[in-house]
């Protein structure tokens, strides 16, 4: 077993919440069509609401990501 990886129950409550929120944001980005690697990379940096609005208005995903970054 890799000792550098902590089980979730050993994480501080704030750290655990931060990780849960980050994963939720990444999931929202994936639902918008962002590839998983990019969704996880940009989860903390991209306003997925703004991205969603651009995509709904017909903006291509790549351009929408450039705009909101």
Buried (B, 14 or more C-beta within 10 A) or exposed (E): EEEEEEEEEEEEEEEEEEEEEEEEBBBBBBEBEBEEEBBBBBBEEBEBEEBBEBBEEEBEBEEBBEEBE
